[in-house]
């Protein structure tokens, strides 16, 4: 069982940060993304470390 550290976040901001992180990777830096959301705030309880792919269960880039 993985212990969760849940916290309230704005899902719109979290997704935007993840997109920025992806586009900062050299393999994807030349791409354009148009991220739009009608709602400015969507509250969600998540474990930010897991949601962003960090920690022990982090995501690996292709070819990394």
N, CA and C atoms as a LAMMPS dump frame, in Angstrom:
ITEM: TIMESTEP
0
ITEM: NUMBER OF ATOMS
192
ITEM: BOX BOUNDS ff ff ff
-5.0000000000000000e+02 5.0000000000000000e+02
-5.0000000000000000e+02 5.0000000000000000e+02
-5.0000000000000000e+02 5.0000000000000000e+02
ITEM: ATOMS id mol type element x y z
1 1 1 N 0.839 -1.168 0
2 1 2 C 0 0 0
3 1 3 C 0.896 1.249 0
4 2 1 N 0.538 2.213 -0.817
5 2 2 C 1.291 3.466 -0.926
6 2 3 C 0.582 4.532 -0.098
7 3 1 N 1.282 5.16 0.86
8 3 2 C 0.639 6.229 1.624
9 3 3 C 0.424 7.46 0.746
10 4 1 N -0.754 8.024 0.82
11 4 2 C -1.069 9.208 0.03
12 4 3 C -1.021 10.454 0.901
13 5 1 N -0.51 11.523 0.334
14 5 2 C -0.508 12.823 1
15 5 3 C -1.413 13.726 0.172
16 6 1 N -2.703 13.652 0.436
17 6 2 C -3.675 14.387 -0.359
18 6 3 C -3.696 15.867 0.018
19 7 1 N -3.819 16.701 -1.008
20 7 2 C -3.981 18.137 -0.804
21 7 3 C -4.873 18.687 -1.9
22 8 1 N -5.556 19.767 -1.581
23 8 2 C -6.452 20.406 -2.554
24 8 3 C -5.619 21.215 -3.536
25 9 1 N -5.906 20.999 -4.813
26 9 2 C -5.193 21.729 -5.856
27 9 3 C -6.188 22.216 -6.899
28 10 1 N -5.735 23.168 -7.701
29 10 2 C -6.505 23.621 -8.857
30 10 3 C -6.055 22.762 -10.035
31 11 1 N -6.924 21.896 -10.498
32 11 2 C -6.584 20.972 -11.577
33 11 3 C -6.128 21.715 -12.834
34 12 1 N -6.706 22.857 -13.127
35 12 2 C -6.325 23.625 -14.314
36 12 3 C -4.859 24.042 -14.226
37 13 1 N -4.44 24.555 -13.079
38 13 2 C -3.046 24.962 -12.892
39 13 3 C -2.1 23.761 -12.938
40 14 1 N -2.511 22.658 -12.322
41 14 2 C -1.651 21.464 -12.29
42 14 3 C -1.412 20.913 -13.693
43 15 1 N -2.462 20.852 -14.504
44 15 2 C -2.312 20.354 -15.877
45 15 3 C -1.438 21.309 -16.684
46 16 1 N -1.627 22.61 -16.511
47 16 2 C -0.795 23.591 -17.222
48 16 3 C 0.685 23.418 -16.849
49 17 1 N 0.983 23.193 -15.571
50 17 2 C 2.375 22.986 -15.138
51 17 3 C 2.97 21.724 -15.756
52 18 1 N 2.182 20.667 -15.829
53 18 2 C 2.669 19.419 -16.429
54 18 3 C 2.962 19.624 -17.914
55 19 1 N 2.101 20.35 -18.603
56 19 2 C 2.328 20.637 -20.028
57 19 3 C 3.615 21.434 -20.207
58 20 1 N 3.833 22.423 -19.362
59 20 2 C 5.062 23.227 -19.435
60 20 3 C 6.285 22.346 -19.208
61 21 1 N 6.216 21.457 -18.218
62 21 2 C 7.334 20.548 -17.956
63 21 3 C 7.633 19.664 -19.163
64 22 1 N 6.596 19.165 -19.808
65 22 2 C 6.784 18.325 -20.995
66 22 3 C 7.437 19.13 -22.11
67 23 1 N 6.954 20.33 -22.339
68 23 2 C 7.497 21.153 -23.429
69 23 3 C 8.91 21.647 -23.144
70 24 1 N 9.328 21.634 -21.886
71 24 2 C 10.702 22.011 -21.552
72 24 3 C 11.689 20.873 -21.796
73 25 1 N 11.174 19.685 -22.054
74 25 2 C 12.038 18.546 -22.369
75 25 3 C 12.549 18.731 -23.801
76 26 1 N 13.855 18.543 -24.05
77 26 2 C 14.428 18.785 -25.382
78 26 3 C 13.71 18.069 -26.526
79 27 1 N 13.165 16.905 -26.27
80 27 2 C 12.489 16.145 -27.33
81 27 3 C 11.197 16.823 -27.799
82 28 1 N 10.604 17.637 -26.946
83 28 2 C 9.311 18.236 -27.255
84 28 3 C 9.335 19.766 -27.296
85 29 1 N 10.502 20.394 -27.127
86 29 2 C 10.56 21.841 -26.965
87 29 3 C 10.082 22.634 -28.177
88 30 1 N 10.11 22.068 -29.366
89 30 2 C 9.682 22.798 -30.555
90 30 3 C 8.198 22.702 -30.842
91 31 1 N 7.463 22.019 -30.011
92 31 2 C 6.032 21.811 -30.247
93 31 3 C 5.21 22.945 -29.668
94 32 1 N 4.041 23.141 -30.245
95 32 2 C 3.111 24.143 -29.736
96 32 3 C 1.887 23.425 -29.183
97 33 1 N 1.419 23.907 -28.059
98 33 2 C 0.241 23.345 -27.424
99 33 3 C -0.697 24.484 -27.082
100 34 1 N -1.959 24.32 -27.419
101 34 2 C -2.973 25.308 -27.077
102 34 3 C -3.864 24.693 -26.002
103 35 1 N -3.564 24.994 -24.747
104 35 2 C -4.335 24.456 -23.626
105 35 3 C -5.342 25.5 -23.188
106 36 1 N -6.619 25.177 -23.333
107 36 2 C -7.677 26.085 -22.91
108 36 3 C -8.666 25.331 -22.045
109 37 1 N -9.177 26.029 -21.072
110 37 2 C -10.184 25.446 -20.196
111 37 3 C -11.198 26.536 -19.877
112 38 1 N -12.463 26.24 -20.075
113 38 2 C -13.507 27.231 -19.805
114 38 3 C -13.55 27.614 -18.333
115 39 1 N -13.285 26.652 -17.473
116 39 2 C -13.273 26.927 -16.049
117 39 3 C -11.857 27.32 -15.634
118 40 1 N -11.758 28.303 -14.767
119 40 2 C -10.457 28.743 -14.275
120 40 3 C -10.038 27.974 -13.034
121 41 1 N -11.004 27.358 -12.364
122 41 2 C -10.688 26.663 -11.12
123 41 3 C -11.503 25.382 -11.03
124 42 1 N -10.812 24.265 -10.929
125 42 2 C -11.441 22.97 -10.69
126 42 3 C -10.699 22.359 -9.513
127 43 1 N -11.366 22.298 -8.371
128 43 2 C -10.711 21.787 -7.166
129 43 3 C -10.699 20.265 -7.172
130 44 1 N -9.549 19.722 -6.798
131 44 2 C -9.376 18.279 -6.756
132 44 3 C -8.402 17.954 -5.64
133 45 1 N -8.625 16.863 -4.948
134 45 2 C -7.689 16.402 -3.925
135 45 3 C -6.8 15.328 -4.535
136 46 1 N -5.502 15.593 -4.56
137 46 2 C -4.546 14.654 -5.144
138 46 3 C -3.285 14.606 -4.294
139 47 1 N -2.523 13.555 -4.503
140 47 2 C -1.161 13.494 -3.992
141 47 3 C -0.305 14.095 -5.099
142 48 1 N 0.203 15.302 -4.894
143 48 2 C 0.913 16.013 -5.968
144 48 3 C 2.125 15.255 -6.479
145 49 1 N 2.834 14.57 -5.607
146 49 2 C 4.011 13.824 -6.029
147 49 3 C 3.627 12.731 -7.024
148 50 1 N 2.569 12.005 -6.735
149 50 2 C 2.121 10.961 -7.652
150 50 3 C 1.472 11.552 -8.899
151 51 1 N 0.689 12.616 -8.729
152 51 2 C -0.007 13.243 -9.846
153 51 3 C 0.975 13.765 -10.885
154 52 1 N 2.088 14.309 -10.433
155 52 2 C 3.084 14.87 -11.344
156 52 3 C 4.119 13.842 -11.776
157 53 1 N 3.95 12.603 -11.337
158 53 2 C 4.858 11.544 -11.767
159 53 3 C 6.192 11.553 -11.054
160 54 1 N 6.247 12.067 -9.859
161 54 2 C 7.515 12.158 -9.144
162 54 3 C 7.717 11.034 -8.149
163 55 1 N 8.834 11.113 -7.472
164 55 2 C 9.138 10.15 -6.425
165 55 3 C 9.474 8.775 -6.959
166 56 1 N 9.255 7.791 -6.129
167 56 2 C 9.592 6.415 -6.455
168 56 3 C 8.869 5.929 -7.711
169 57 1 N 7.711 6.5 -7.99
170 57 2 C 6.89 6.035 -9.101
171 57 3 C 6.93 7.013 -10.272
172 58 1 N 8.073 7.685 -10.459
173 58 2 C 8.166 8.717 -11.493
174 58 3 C 8.086 8.109 -12.907
175 59 1 N 7.695 8.946 -13.847
176 59 2 C 7.589 8.535 -15.248
177 59 3 C 8.923 8.709 -15.946
178 60 1 N 9.22 7.866 -16.884
179 60 2 C 10.456 7.956 -17.653
180 60 3 C 10.146 8.471 -19.054
181 61 1 N 10.97 9.378 -19.544
182 61 2 C 10.836 9.864 -20.917
183 61 3 C 11.303 8.77 -21.877
184 62 1 N 10.683 8.695 -23.041
185 62 2 C 11.172 7.73 -24.039
186 62 3 C 12.632 8 -24.361
187 63 1 N 13.441 6.965 -24.366
188 63 2 C 14.858 7.113 -24.677
189 63 3 C 15.712 7.621 -23.533
190 64 1 N 15.097 7.832 -22.366
191 64 2 C 15.855 8.374 -21.221
192 64 3 C 16.62 7.272 -20.517
